[in-house]
Structures are given as C-alpha cells and as structure tokens.
Amino acid sequence: MDEPNEIVFERGWPELIVDIVIDISYHTGPLMIVADSGNHPVIISSLTDRVSLLTTWNH
C-alpha cells in the first residue's frame, strides 16, 4: 500500500534540490516541492524541464 512520505531539505541550493527531486521522481512518480517561504508548491516529474522550472519558480 502506498503511504505518503516526506523528504526535507533543511537548506541548500534550489538547483540541486530540483535535480535531486527530478532524479527521485524517476522511481516514485511526480513529487511536490513546498517551499517554507510560502510560495506556491511545485509539481516535479521525471519530465520536468529543469531550466524552465528554475526560471519561473520563485524560490
């Protein structure tokens, strides 16, 4: 049975976090990044265009 899980990045570069989440999504399916800054959540999948996401995402 699938259960919700949580991966937490305490600090780090948004570029690295996006790369890691894209890699994980190859195995898990789409994932959501919820920034603690209050910005809108971002859905990440293995098909996510990293450059496009980083230019439009206010992180």
NORVENQUI-V361207 format. One record per backbone hydrogen bond with DSSP energy under -1.0 kcal/mol. CO is the residue of the C=O (numbers start at 1). NH is the residue of the N-H. If there is no record, write none. Layout:
co->CO nh->NH
co->CO nh->NH
//
This chain:
co->13 nh->17
co->14 nh->18
co->15 nh->19
co->16 nh->20
co->17 nh->21
co->18 nh->22
co->19 nh->23
co->20 nh->24
co->21 nh->25
co->24 nh->27
co->24 nh->28
co->25 nh->29
co->31 nh->44
co->33 nh->42
co->35 nh->38
co->42 nh->33
co->44 nh->31
co->45 nh->48
co->49 nh->53
co->50 nh->54
co->51 nh->55
co->52 nh->56
co->53 nh->57
co->57 nh->59
//
